Amino acid sequence: MKKNKLGLTLTGLFAVMIVFFACQKQADSKANFIFKPAPSAGVAAAIGSEQILDKDIEAGIESDLYEAEVKVFEIKFAKLQAMLLEKFMNPDPNKKGLSNDEFLTKFIAKGVVVTDPEIEKFIKDRQIPKDQLNPEIRERIKQYLEVEAKKLAVDKWISEKTKKTPVEVYLKKPQRPVFDVNIKEAPFKGAADAKVTIVEYSDFQCPFCSKAAVVVSELEKKYGNKVKVAFKNYPLPFHSQARLAAEAALCANEQSPKLFWKMHDAMFADQTKLDKESLLASAKKIGTKEVEFKACLEATKYKAIIDNDMAEGQKLGIKSTPTFFINGKLISGAQPVEVFTEVIDEELAK
């Protein structure tokens, strides 16, 4: 998508213009919009005889629309769960004389205690710097963990209540947008004819991508040759070493696909070693031919391929890393393994 001198996309520019004019107390002119039923399905607007279709508006913002739909679904589903919780609590003989919160604390979440080791594990997993830790932050972490523990207790309690009588839910779950993702030149591992293909757009300097690499490894162990994993480079501009790291990975791939994945693992294992000298050292350690690798890296031989990966990613609406496509279905961010298995299992069941 083209940008103006201020760095705004055209969509963003129009959004700013709309806000600007909406904030004026007086305006010399006002766009003449007439809201009315569409003349036929799929038509969003018309200028004279020219029609603008829904699909044209949605192109490029599929992920934004999906995230908005998910948010609406989550709000509705949370309200449904709260209603169900109350319906199950009220007839309980232990509820007499207790408020909902009191019953939850005394019976449903009885024994929920957050320990110091759990707090320390949270700090370690989130990589919170020591200089940012103080008693107030630790207390906030403790409160957060207590809330999460109570949520799990509520889920378990409702699970028991609905074991014999399941709740039929008619709220429509949002459907993940599906994209046609080109992986012809992308390094991959797994069976070439696997029923499920996982495509990852990633950045070797991105900490979330490093965490996602661990999740992908878990998926490989779980599904074996049922899945194929393909890698596309998407080095973000504010990660100064990401593009060189992408070059390094492809230079390793030039010598052997196995070396690509070894280099991939080495860089994600220690993201502090992505400068040129460290990359050369890592390449030597994994077994590349040193002279050829160094020449390839210094020549930025794969600049065009990386640029092409990024251009394709932008067309797909990618805004951050990591971004995944499972048989074309979008998954944004370093999501828990359960999010991936749900989509993979759906695809394997087809």
N, C-alpha and C positions, 0 to 999 in steps of 0.2 A: 504494500500500500504506500502511495507516495506521501511525502511529508513536506510541509512548507518550511520556511527559514526558521521558524520558531520550534520546529521539531514535532509539530502536532500532526497527527493523521487527519485526513479530511473529515472523518467521522468525528474525531475529537474537536476539530475546528468548528464544525457546525454546532456541536453541543455547546461550546463556549459562546458562540454567537447567539444561540437561543437564550442562554442564561443572561447574557449581556442585555439583549433587547427586552427580555421579560422583566428585568430589574429597572428599566427606565420608567419614570412616572408619566412621561409623555413621550409619544413616538410620532414621527411624521407620517409613518405608514404602518400597516399591519397586514401580514400575509393572510390571504383569504382562504382559510381552510373550512371545508364543509364536511362534517362527519355524518355519514349515512351508511346504510347497509350496502355491502358489495354487490355489484351486478351479477357476479358469479364466483364460485369458490376459488380461492387462491389469489384473488385480486386485492391489493392493499390500497391502491390509490389510482387516480387517473388525472392526467393533464390534457384536457381536450379529448382527442381520440386515442392518445397514448396511455397505455396502462403500465403500472408498476406492480409487479407480482410480489407476493409474500416471500417466495424463494429468493428473489433478488435482494430483499431487505435482510433476510436471515443469513445470506452468504457471508462468511467471514466472521460472524458473531455467534456461531453455533454453540461454542463453549460457554459464552456469556449467558445465552438463553437457557442452556441446560443448568448452569449453576443457579440461575434465578428460579427455575422450576423446582430444583432440588430444595432450595431454601423455603419456598412456599410449601412443598410437601412436608418438610421437616417440621415446620410450624404447626401444620394441621395434625401431623402424626403425634407430635408432642402433646397437643391438646387432647387428642383421642386417648393417649396413654394416661394422662392425668384423670380423665373422666372414668376410664376403666379402673384405675387405682382406687378412686373414691367409691365406685360401685362395689368393688371387692372388699374394701375396708368396712363399709357401713354395717353389713350384716354380721361381721365378725364379733363373737361374744366378748372378746378382749377390748373392743373399741368403746364400750360403754363409758361415757364420761370423759373420754379423751379426745383432744383435737386431732386433726389429721397428722399434724407435725409430731405431736406427742406419741401417737400410735406408731408412726413411722420409726421414730427414734427408739422407742421402748421395745417394739416387737419385730418390725420388718428389718431394720438395720441394727438390731441388737448386737453388741460386741464389735462394732466397727471402730477400730483404733488404728491410727496411722503411726507407725514406728519411725524412729530416727534412721534405721537402715533404709527404709522405703523412701524417706526424704533424700537421703544421700544418693540413692540409685536414680531418683528423678533428676537431681542436679547433674549427675554424671551423664545420664542419657541425653539430657538437653544441652550438655556442654556449657553450662552457665559458669562464666568466669568467677574465680574466687573473690576478686576485688569488687564484684557486684553483690556479693552475699552479705546480708546483715540479718539481725533478728526479725525485722519486719518482713523481709523477703522470704525467710524460712517459714514464718507464720502463714504467709499467703500460700506458699507451696503446700503446707500442711492442710490448710482449709480446702484448697483445690483437690488434693488427694482424698480428703474426707467426703467431699461432694461426689467424686467419681466412685468411691467405694459404696456410698449410699445408692447411687444409680445402679450399680451392679446388684446390690441387695434387693432393690425394687424389682429389677428385671428377673431375678431368681424367684422372688415371691410371686410375681405375676405368672411366671412360667409354671409354677406349681399349681396355681389356681386355674390355669387354662389347659392343663395337661389332658383332662378328660373332656373338656368342652372348649375347643379352639374358638378363637375370635375370628369371624369372617370380616376381612377388611376390604372395602370397595374403593378406597382412595386409590387413584391411579398413580402408580409410580412413574416418575419421569424416565423416558427412554434415552439412553446415551446416544449422542449423535455418532453417526458412522461415516468415516472418511476413506477415500481411496488413497492409500499411502504407498508411494513408490519406494521399493527397497532393492532395486536391481543391483546397485553398486554397493549396498551396505554390507559390512561384515556381519556374519551371522553364525550361530552355532545351534546344534540340534538337527533333527531330521529335516531335509529340504522339503519333504512332502508332508510335514506335520499338519495336523488338522487345525492347530491354533498357532498363529504368529503374533509374537509380542514385539512391537517396534518401540524402541526407546529413543527419544530425542533428549540428549544429555550434554552436560558441561563438566569436564574433568576437575574444574576448580570449585564447583558448586557443592557445598556440604550436604544439601538435601539429596543430591544425586548420588553421593557416596553412600548414604543410608539406603537409598532405593536400590543400589547395586546389591546390597545384602539381601533385600527382599527378592530380587530377581534370582539370586543364587538359591534361595529357599524354594522358589517356584520350579527351578530346574531339577532340584532334588526330588520334589514331590511328583512332578509330571513326566520327567525323563524325556523321551523322544516324542511325546505327545505334543510338545511345544517347540517352536523355533523362536530364537531370540535374535533380533536384528538391531544394530546400533547405528544411530544417525547423530552426527555432531551438531551441536547448537551452542557454541561458545558465546556466552553473554559478553557484551562490550565492556562492562565494568569489572570483569574478571581478567586482569592483565595477562595472566599466563595460560588462560584456557585455550586460546587458538593454537599456541605452540604445542600444547599438550595434545590437541586434536591432530595436529600434523604428526606428532610422534607416534600416536596410535596407528595412523594410516601408513606411516613408514614401516612400522613393525608388521603390519598386515601385508605389505608388499612382499615381505620375505616369507610369511606364513600366517594363515588365519589363526593358528594356535598361538603364535607370538603376539598377535593383536590382542587376544583375550588375556594373555599373561601381562602385557603392558597395561591393558585396561585395569586389571586387578591391582597391579603395583601402584598405579597412579591414584586410584581411589583409596587404597590402603593408607597412603601417606600423601595428603594433598599439600604438604609443605615442601615437597620435592618436585616442583613443576618448572623450575628454571632450566635453562639449556644444559648446564653441566650435570644437574641431577637427572635429567631425562636421559642423557648419554650414559650415565652410570647405571640407571635402571635398565636401559636397553641392553647393555653389556651383561648385566646380571641375569637377565632372562634368556640370553643366548642368541641375540641378533648378531649379524655380521657388522662389526663396528664401523668399518670404513664406509660401507654402503649406507648404513643407517645415518651416519653423520652427514654424508653428502645429501641424502634425501631431506633431512631435517633443515639443513642450511639453505637448500634450494626452494623451500616452501612449495614443494612439488604438488601438494594436494590442496592448494589454496582454492582452486576452482571447484573442486568437489565439496569442500567445506562451505564455500559460498552458496553452492547449489542446495546443499542440505538446509542451510538457513533460509534461503528463499522459499523452498518448498514448505518449511516449517511455518513461515510467516503466512503463506497462503492457507495453511491449515488452521490458522488462528492461534498458534502457539505464542504465549506471552511470557512463560517462565519455564524453568527446568526443575525436575524432570517432567516430561510429558510422555505418556504412553498411549499406544493404540493396540488394542487386542482384537485381532481380526477387524481392524478399522474402528473399533469402539473406543472412544476417548476416556482416558483416566488421567486427570491432572494432579501433579504433585507426588510427593513421597508418601503414598497411602499405605495403610497396614496391609499385610499379606492377605487378610480376609477379603478385602475389596477386589483384589486381583482374582482370587480363587472363585469368587462368586461369578465373575464374568467368564473366566476360563471354563468352569463347570457348565455354564449355560451353553457355551460354544461347543464343548465336547458332546453335550447331550443332543445336539441337533442331528 
